[in-house]
Amino acid sequence: MSPRLLSNFDNIILNTDTYKHSHWNLYPPNTTHVSSYIESRGGEYPAHLFVGLQAFIKKHLLRPITIDDIDEAEIVTRQHQIPFNREGWLGIVNEHNGYLPVEIEAVPEGTVLPIKNVLVQIVNTDPKYPWVTSFIETALLRSVWYSTSVGTTSWLAKQLIREALEKTSDHPEILRDVLQDYGARGVSSQESAALGGLAHLVNFRQTNTISGSLAATLYYNALNPAISQPNSEHSTVTAWGKDHEVDAHANLIKQYKGWPFVVAVSDSYDLENAVKEIFGTKLKDEVINSGSVILVRPDSGDPPTVISETIEGLVEKFGSTTNSKGYKVLPDYIRAAQGDGLTIPSLKRIYAELDRRGLSADNIYLGMGGGLLQYINRDTLAFTQKANAVQIDGEWRDIYKQPKSDSAKTSKRGRQALVIRDGEYTTVRKEDLKEGEENLLRPVFRNGKLLVNQNFEDIIERSERPVPRWYYEPVWQIKEGVNGFKN
């Protein structure tokens, strides 16, 4: 076998927990079907934005398993001293052309709904392979919990920003441009950057995570999913030397004269000096005549304090107007940007401090890095995949877990459906669907075929539909240091 195949991370037979290879013969005799579902069973927020499943399906399930994959997997499992179900995998290759005999149904991506509802349900379609359902749990659950958790973090940030703009600004239309993804370097892998990055782009179109934009295009047919802007960094400023900092900023403005936005990192040495003496005095005419919006960007310090003082320093030098809401707004050609230390709690504090000082929310643009793509784990929204029904001797039977020591881990029983009753999303057993009631779970994959090809624009549209305020209201009560959210 070639070295290339021995380093193949796309082999779905190995994209699992090792012990899963020992489960194929552990189900009761005459078991023909196993059903399982995915849900958030708790966590810090009352609602979530579902996204990421189609990326998993296109990357992993539309590629057939081959004999080389089986041979590789057998070598690896033997090395792990774990049994290998070669006969079962050969059957899938010979009888199903290498495609997994399963059906996956899911809520439409981009839907925002309360936690503790079914999002995804999977069942095998060939009675010879009931073990496949839970075998792919590791990869399937990971694809859902990570993208959905990032998408939810981004969506919650969007609600904070939206309310701040509605209260203090005359320009709520800038919403999708306010928060930029700076997380590529702070995330655990490029694949995470891609999947988390595309989830963020459901809510905002600003990103510096190129792989997120590529993923949105590759997996969701996105057209122009993202934009960015020229942005200096400390190396491009400090290379000029401390005595020539003004020349570094002057060169940035000159090189990108006329671009819609130009971001100038401004705290390499002395932020106050950069704000008042460099941009506000020595380069004031260049800023005014740049034909751009110059964003003065601090990159250190306490975010609410630093960004507010930066804006006030710019107001002192460039003046301001008072908008219809009674808040101060800088001239159109100058703004501030904050890209350091952003999390949901610090974002809340930033807008509270701007409000306290009478500064409009449209004075700032933001960038979020680790707080967006990395400060989460599976427990952030308590995601789980659990078997809910088995078919034995032609009869469906409910199965569930109900740990005496932890009632929060009690799982749902029976095949599930998602409906809207009395205006709210509700998970019910399939047999309890009322006449004419629509099951919002729809089949999206079956036996190697993608049944629904969701477009990114449709996902964005769903995510922007109005929801009750209680879906996101708790973000106003979150305190720093809770569940890993911290500066």
C-alpha positions in Angstrom: 0.0 0.0 0.0 1.3 3.4 -0.9 2.5 5.9 1.8 -0.2 8.3 0.5 -3.0 5.9 1.3 -1.4 5.1 4.7 -1.8 8.8 5.6 -5.3 9.2 4.3 -7.4 11.1 6.8 -10.5 10.8 4.6 -11.0 7.1 5.3 -14.4 7.1 7.0 -13.7 3.6 8.5 -10.9 5.2 10.5 -12.8 8.5 11.3 -14.2 7.1 14.5 -13.3 6.0 18.0 -11.2 2.9 18.1 -13.7 1.0 20.2 -16.5 1.5 17.6 -14.9 -1.3 15.7 -15.9 -3.8 18.4 -19.6 -2.9 18.3 -20.9 -4.6 15.1 -21.7 -7.9 16.8 -23.0 -6.5 20.2 -26.6 -5.7 19.2 -29.4 -8.2 20.2 -30.0 -11.1 17.8 -32.2 -10.2 14.8 -31.6 -6.5 15.1 -32.2 -5.0 11.7 -32.3 -1.2 12.2 -30.8 1.3 14.7 -31.9 4.9 14.8 -30.1 7.7 16.6 -30.5 11.5 16.9 -28.4 14.6 17.7 -29.4 17.3 20.0 -28.0 20.0 22.3 -29.3 18.9 25.7 -28.3 22.0 27.6 -25.5 24.5 27.8 -25.3 28.3 28.4 -27.7 29.5 25.8 -31.4 28.8 25.3 -31.2 28.6 21.5 -28.8 27.7 18.7 -28.2 28.2 15.0 -27.9 24.8 13.2 -25.2 24.6 10.4 -22.5 22.3 9.2 -24.1 19.0 8.3 -24.0 19.4 4.5 -20.3 20.1 4.6 -19.8 16.8 6.4 -22.0 14.9 3.9 -20.2 16.3 0.9 -16.7 15.8 2.2 -17.2 12.3 3.8 -20.3 10.5 2.6 -20.3 11.2 -1.1 -16.9 9.5 -1.4 -17.3 5.7 -1.7 -15.3 3.3 0.5 -12.8 1.3 -1.4 -10.9 -1.9 -0.9 -7.8 0.2 -0.2 -9.7 1.9 2.6 -10.7 -1.5 4.1 -7.1 -2.8 3.9 -5.8 0.4 5.6 -8.4 0.2 8.3 -7.6 -3.4 9.0 -3.9 -2.7 9.4 -4.6 0.1 11.8 -7.2 -1.7 13.9 -4.8 -4.7 14.2 -2.1 -2.3 15.5 -4.6 -1.1 18.0 -5.4 -4.7 19.0 -9.1 -4.2 18.3 -11.3 -6.5 16.2 -12.1 -5.6 12.6 -15.4 -6.2 10.8 -13.8 -6.9 7.3 -16.8 -8.9 6.1 -19.2 -6.1 6.9 -17.2 -3.4 5.2 -16.7 -5.7 2.1 -20.4 -6.1 2.0 -20.9 -2.3 1.9 -18.4 -2.1 -1.0 -19.9 -5.0 -3.0 -23.6 -4.4 -2.3 -23.7 -0.6 -2.0 -20.8 0.4 -4.2 -19.0 1.7 -1.2 -21.6 4.1 0.0 -23.0 3.9 3.5 -26.5 2.5 3.6 -28.0 5.1 5.9 -30.6 7.9 5.7 -30.0 11.2 7.4 -32.7 13.7 8.1 -32.2 17.1 9.5 -33.8 20.5 10.2 -32.9 23.0 7.4 -29.5 24.6 8.0 -29.6 28.2 9.2 -32.6 27.5 11.4 -32.4 29.1 14.8 -34.4 27.1 17.4 -34.4 26.3 21.1 -32.0 23.7 22.5 -33.2 20.3 23.5 -34.8 19.7 20.1 -33.8 17.1 17.6 -31.5 18.5 14.9 -30.4 15.3 13.0 -31.7 11.8 12.9 -29.9 8.8 11.2 -31.0 5.2 10.6 -29.6 2.4 8.5 -31.5 1.5 5.3 -30.2 -2.0 4.8 -31.2 -4.5 7.6 -27.8 -6.2 7.2 -25.9 -3.2 8.5 -27.6 -1.9 11.7 -24.2 -1.2 13.3 -23.4 1.6 10.7 -25.7 4.1 12.4 -23.6 4.5 15.5 -20.3 3.7 13.9 -20.1 7.1 12.3 -21.3 9.0 15.4 -17.8 10.4 16.1 -17.4 12.2 12.8 -21.1 13.1 12.4 -21.6 14.6 15.9 -18.3 16.5 15.6 -19.4 18.1 12.3 -22.7 19.2 13.9 -21.5 20.4 17.4 -18.5 22.4 16.2 -20.1 24.3 13.3 -23.3 24.9 15.2 -21.5 26.1 18.3 -19.4 28.6 16.3 -22.5 29.7 14.3 -24.4 30.2 17.5 -21.6 32.3 19.1 -21.5 34.4 16.0 -25.3 34.7 15.9 -25.4 35.7 19.5 -22.8 38.4 18.8 -24.9 39.6 16.0 -27.9 40.0 18.3 -25.9 42.1 20.7 -24.6 44.3 17.9 -28.0 44.6 16.3 -29.6 45.8 19.5 -26.7 48.3 20.1 -27.1 49.7 16.5 -30.9 49.9 16.9 -30.5 51.9 20.1 -27.6 54.2 19.3 -27.1 54.4 15.5 -28.9 55.6 12.4 -27.3 52.9 10.3 -28.5 49.4 11.3 -27.8 48.3 7.7 -24.1 48.0 8.5 -24.8 45.0 10.7 -23.4 42.2 8.5 -20.1 44.2 8.2 -19.4 44.9 11.8 -17.8 41.6 13.1 -14.8 40.1 11.3 -13.4 36.6 11.8 -9.8 36.8 13.0 -9.7 33.2 14.2 -7.6 31.3 11.6 -4.3 31.5 13.6 -5.9 30.7 16.9 -7.9 27.7 16.0 -6.8 24.1 16.3 -6.6 23.1 12.6 -7.3 24.4 9.1 -10.4 22.1 8.9 -11.7 23.8 12.1 -11.0 27.2 10.6 -12.9 26.2 7.4 -16.0 24.8 9.2 -16.1 27.5 11.9 -15.3 30.1 9.4 -18.2 29.2 7.1 -20.5 29.1 10.2 -19.5 32.7 11.0 -20.2 33.8 7.4 -23.9 32.9 7.9 -24.1 35.9 10.2 -21.5 38.3 8.9 -19.7 38.7 5.6 -16.4 40.0 7.0 -13.5 37.5 7.4 -9.8 37.0 7.4 -10.2 33.2 7.5 -9.9 32.3 3.8 -10.6 28.6 4.4 -14.1 29.5 5.8 -14.9 31.4 2.6 -13.6 28.4 0.5 -15.7 26.0 2.5 -18.9 28.1 2.1 -18.3 28.0 -1.7 -17.3 24.3 -1.9 -20.0 22.9 0.3 -22.8 25.4 0.0 -22.5 26.9 -3.4 -21.9 30.4 -1.9 -21.3 33.3 -4.3 -19.0 36.0 -2.9 -19.5 34.9 0.7 -16.9 37.2 2.3 -15.0 40.4 2.0 -12.1 41.9 3.9 -9.9 45.0 3.6 -6.2 46.1 3.7 -5.0 45.9 7.3 -1.5 46.7 8.6 0.1 44.6 11.3 2.8 45.2 13.9 5.6 44.0 11.6 4.6 46.5 8.9 4.7 49.3 11.4 7.7 48.4 13.6 9.8 47.7 10.5 9.9 51.5 10.0 11.2 52.0 13.5 9.7 53.9 16.4 11.0 57.2 15.2 9.2 56.7 11.8 5.9 55.4 13.0 4.1 58.3 11.3 5.8 57.2 8.0 4.4 53.7 8.4 0.9 54.9 8.8 1.3 57.5 6.0 2.5 54.8 3.7 -0.6 52.6 4.5 -2.9 55.5 3.7 -1.0 56.3 0.4 -0.8 52.7 -0.8 -4.5 52.0 -0.3 -5.9 55.4 -1.0 -9.5 55.1 -2.2 -10.2 51.6 -0.8 -13.5 51.4 1.0 -11.9 50.5 4.4 -8.3 50.6 5.5 -7.3 49.3 9.0 -4.3 50.7 10.8 -3.0 48.8 13.8 -2.0 51.7 16.1 -0.7 50.5 19.4 2.8 49.3 18.4 4.2 51.9 20.8 1.9 54.5 22.2 -1.8 54.3 21.2 -2.7 57.7 22.6 0.1 59.3 20.6 -0.9 57.5 17.5 -4.6 58.7 17.8 -4.0 62.3 18.7 -0.6 63.2 17.3 -0.2 61.0 14.3 -3.7 60.4 12.8 -5.3 63.4 14.5 -2.5 66.0 13.7 0.3 65.0 11.4 -1.8 62.9 9.1 -5.1 64.6 9.6 -5.3 65.9 6.1 -4.3 62.6 4.6 -7.0 60.8 6.6 -9.7 63.3 5.5 -8.6 63.2 1.8 -7.9 59.4 1.7 -11.2 58.6 -0.1 -11.4 55.7 2.4 -12.7 55.0 5.9 -9.6 54.7 8.1 -10.1 52.4 11.0 -7.7 53.1 13.9 -7.2 49.8 15.6 -5.9 49.2 19.1 -4.6 45.7 19.8 -4.0 45.5 23.5 -5.5 46.6 26.8 -9.0 46.3 28.3 -11.3 46.3 25.3 -14.2 48.4 26.5 -11.9 51.1 28.0 -9.4 51.1 25.1 -11.9 51.3 22.3 -14.0 54.0 24.0 -10.9 56.1 24.7 -9.7 55.7 21.1 -13.1 56.9 19.8 -13.1 59.9 22.2 -9.5 60.7 21.2 -10.6 60.7 17.5 -13.6 62.9 18.4 -11.3 65.4 20.0 -9.3 65.7 16.9 -11.8 65.1 14.1 -15.0 66.3 15.7 -18.4 64.5 15.7 -22.0 65.0 15.0 -25.0 63.9 17.1 -27.3 61.5 15.4 -31.1 61.2 15.7 -30.7 58.9 18.7 -28.6 61.5 20.6 -25.3 59.7 20.3 -22.0 61.1 19.0 -20.7 59.9 15.6 -17.3 60.4 14.0 -17.0 61.8 10.5 -17.6 59.2 7.8 -13.9 58.9 6.9 -12.6 57.8 10.4 -13.7 55.0 12.7 -12.1 52.7 15.3 -11.6 48.9 15.2 -11.2 46.4 18.0 -9.8 43.0 17.3 -8.2 41.9 20.5 -9.8 40.1 23.5 -13.3 39.8 22.0 -15.7 37.3 23.5 -19.5 37.5 24.0 -19.0 38.9 27.6 -16.4 41.5 26.5 -18.6 42.5 23.5 -21.4 43.1 25.9 -19.1 45.3 28.0 -17.9 47.3 25.0 -21.3 48.3 23.9 -22.4 49.1 27.4 -19.4 51.4 27.8 -20.0 53.1 24.5 -23.6 53.7 25.5 -22.6 55.1 28.9 -20.2 57.6 27.2 -22.9 58.6 24.6 -20.9 57.1 21.6 -22.9 55.5 18.8 -22.3 51.9 18.0 -21.5 52.6 14.4 -18.2 54.2 15.5 -16.6 50.8 15.7 -15.9 47.7 13.7 -14.8 44.5 15.4 -12.7 41.3 14.9 -13.1 38.1 17.0 -10.5 35.3 17.0 -10.2 32.6 19.6 -13.5 33.8 21.2 -15.2 32.9 18.0 -13.6 29.7 16.7 -11.8 28.2 19.7 -13.3 29.0 23.1 -15.9 26.3 22.7 -16.1 22.6 23.2 -18.8 19.9 22.9 -20.1 20.8 26.4 -20.7 24.5 25.5 -24.1 23.4 24.2 -24.0 19.9 25.7 -24.2 18.2 22.3 -24.9 14.5 22.1 -25.8 11.7 19.7 -27.9 8.9 21.2 -29.7 5.8 19.9 -33.4 6.2 20.3 -34.9 3.1 18.7 -34.0 -0.3 17.4 -36.0 -2.7 15.1 -35.8 -6.3 16.2 -37.8 -9.1 14.6 -39.6 -6.5 12.6 -40.7 -4.5 15.6 -39.5 -1.0 16.5 -38.6 -0.7 20.2 -37.8 2.5 22.1 -34.3 2.6 23.7 -32.9 5.3 25.9 -30.4 6.1 28.7 -31.5 7.4 32.0 -28.5 7.7 34.4 -29.7 7.8 38.0 -26.7 9.9 38.8 -27.3 12.6 36.2 -30.9 13.2 35.0 -29.7 15.8 32.5 -28.3 13.0 30.4 -31.6 11.2 30.0 -32.1 10.7 26.3 -35.2 10.8 24.0 -37.1 7.6 23.3 -38.4 6.5 19.9 -38.1 7.8 16.4 -38.3 11.6 16.6 -39.9 14.4 14.6 -39.7 18.2 14.9 -42.8 20.3 14.6 -44.1 23.8 15.4 -46.9 23.7 18.0 -48.4 26.9 19.5 -45.8 28.9 17.7 -42.8 27.0 19.2 -40.5 24.3 18.0 -41.3 21.0 19.7 -39.7 17.6 19.4 -42.3 14.7 19.4 -42.3 11.0 18.6 -43.0 10.3 14.9 -46.1 8.4 15.7 -47.4 11.4 17.7 -47.5 13.7 14.6 -51.0 15.1 14.3 -52.9 15.0 11.0 -51.6 17.6 8.6 -48.7 18.5 10.9 -45.4 19.0 9.1 -42.3 17.2 10.3 -39.5 19.8 9.9 -36.9 17.0 9.7 -36.4 16.3 6.1 -34.2 13.6 4.5 -31.0 15.1 3.2 -28.9 12.0 2.5 -29.7 8.4 1.5 -27.4 5.6 0.3 -24.7 7.8 -1.1 -26.9 10.5 -2.6 -27.4 14.1 -1.4 -31.1 14.6 -1.5 -31.1 18.4 -0.7 -28.4 20.7 -1.8 -28.7 23.8 0.4 -27.5 27.1 -0.9 -25.6 29.5 1.4 -27.9 32.4 0.6 -30.9 30.3 1.8 -29.1 29.5 5.0 -28.4 33.2 5.6 -32.1 34.0 5.0 -33.3 31.5 7.5 -30.8 32.7 10.1 -32.1 36.2 9.8 -35.8 35.4 10.4 -37.2 37.1 13.5 -37.1 35.1 16.8 -38.3 35.7 20.3 -35.9 37.8 22.4 -35.6 35.0 25.0 -33.6 33.0 22.4 -30.7 35.3 23.1 -31.6 37.5 26.0 -29.3 35.6 28.5 -26.2 36.9 26.7 -26.8 40.2 28.5 -26.4 38.4 31.8 -23.3 36.4 30.9 -20.2 37.2 33.0 -16.6 36.8 32.0 -15.0 33.7 33.2 -18.1 31.5 32.7 -17.6 28.4 30.6 -14.3 29.6 29.3 -15.5 32.9 28.0 -13.0 35.4 29.2 -10.7 38.2 28.0 
